[in-house]
Amino acid sequence: GEGETFDYADTLVHQMIHTVEFVLGAVSNTASYLRLWALSLAHAQLSAVFYDRIFMAAIQTGSPVALVVGFFMWAMATIG
């Protein structure tokens, strides 16, 4: 309106607040995606360990019962 003057300091503070909010949001989103990535890697490694230790051990026994039980245990541990 009329009579209002432009306050540079107020605008600067307002823009700095928005900048800090943006940076904090970006860091938070990055950390969230890194957590998801780490969880995915841990899940893949755990699945590989279960595959090697349970399913492959059951296959090496040659027993059909051990194969079914080993597959069931591996599937339940992997799929959940």
C-alpha atoms as one frame of an Amber mdcrd trajectory, in Angstrom:
protein
   0.000   0.000   0.000   0.874   3.654   0.133   3.397   4.786   2.629   4.973
   1.363   3.076   8.728   1.164   2.707  10.702  -1.843   1.597  12.456  -3.408
   4.581  15.538  -5.160   3.265  16.465  -6.716   6.637  12.987  -8.218   7.082
  13.081  -9.701   3.573  16.585 -11.065   4.143  15.573 -12.756   7.413  12.454
 -14.195   5.772  14.461 -15.627   2.865  17.116 -17.041   5.195  14.398 -18.845
   7.165  13.083 -20.381   3.930  16.614 -21.349   2.893  17.294 -23.068   6.221
  13.956 -24.906   6.004  14.790 -26.065   2.478  18.258 -27.304   3.463  16.923
 -29.123   6.527  14.232 -30.754   4.409  16.781 -31.868   1.818  19.079 -33.326
   4.490  16.149 -35.080   6.159  14.966 -36.605   2.864  18.492 -37.720   2.005
  18.900 -39.377   5.407  15.551 -41.100   4.974  16.528 -42.524   1.584  19.902
 -43.624   2.957  18.116 -45.494   5.748  15.891 -47.226   3.184  18.948 -48.128
   1.108  20.738 -49.550   4.154  17.667 -51.568   5.101  17.456 -52.931   1.562
  21.130 -53.938   1.614  20.750 -55.600   5.006  17.709 -57.512   3.784  19.559
 -58.698   0.672  22.564 -59.836   2.704  20.391 -61.625   5.240  18.531 -63.364
   2.434  21.845 -64.495   0.941  22.992 -65.857   4.304  19.731 -67.757   4.781
  20.007 -69.079   1.207  23.546 -70.324   1.769  23.112 -71.689   5.296  19.619
 -73.164   5.127  18.498 -73.826   1.571  21.856 -74.898   0.107  22.579 -77.039
   3.179  19.211 -78.759   2.675  20.008 -79.380  -0.996  23.391 -80.891  -0.110
  21.786 -83.451   2.208  19.932 -84.970  -0.733  16.883 -85.654   1.419  13.527
 -84.578  -0.070  12.171 -83.865   3.415  15.176 -81.679   4.255  14.731 -79.916
   0.908  11.085 -79.078   1.614  11.829 -77.985   5.189  14.866 -75.978   4.079
  12.927 -74.247   1.325  10.068 -73.454   3.693  12.444 -71.987   6.293  14.290
 -69.966   3.660  11.055 -68.687   2.097   9.584 -67.680   5.466  12.791 -65.922
   6.530  13.110 -64.128   3.176   9.499 -63.281   2.390   8.488 -62.922   5.962
